Amino acid sequence: MANWDQELDASGLNCPLPILRAKKALAGMQSGQVLRIIATDPGSVKDFEAFAKQTGHELLESKEEGGKFHFLIKKA
């Protein structure tokens, strides 16, 4: 189980809100820290993959568990 420095619960939010909230959270974090995001929007899977590619942050984990999507993003 990976560790994370900050958690963002974006459950119930639809695109693009989970990404915008993640962007804001990452802005306040140190390089190398890990943000855990929980989302319920199935579209967020593709969104976070694209977000990581565009921003250079590393998507460490992307999984679905009980209808919720969990992401770990390491700040570049």
C-alpha positions, -999 to +999 in steps of 0.1 A: +000+000+000+015+033-011+016+063+012+004+097+004+008+132+018-026+147+011-060+134+002-087+149-020-122+135-020-138+145-053-167+121-049-199+133-066-181+159-087-182+156-124-155+166-150-137+189-149-140+196-112-119+166-099-090+178-122-094+214-111-094+205-074-064+182-079-046+210-098-052+233-069-041+208-042-009+199-061-001+236-064+002+238-027+024+207-024+061+201-025+078+183-054+078+146-048+048+146-025+019+123-034-018+134-037-045+107-033-077+115-052-110+097-047-136+103-075-169+088-086-169+101-122-159+073-146-145+099-170-119+108-144-098+078-153-090+092-188-089+127-174-062+120-149-042+100-174-043+130-197-037+154-168-005+136-158+008+136-194+001+173-198+015+184-165+045+161-160+031+148-127+034+111-123+002+089-121+014+062-097-019+044-094-053+044-110-078+018-097-115+013-092-129+000-059-165-003-050-177+022-077-151+047-066-119+056-085-087+060-066-057+079-080-022+086-067-004+114-083+032+123-075+040+160-079+067+167-105 
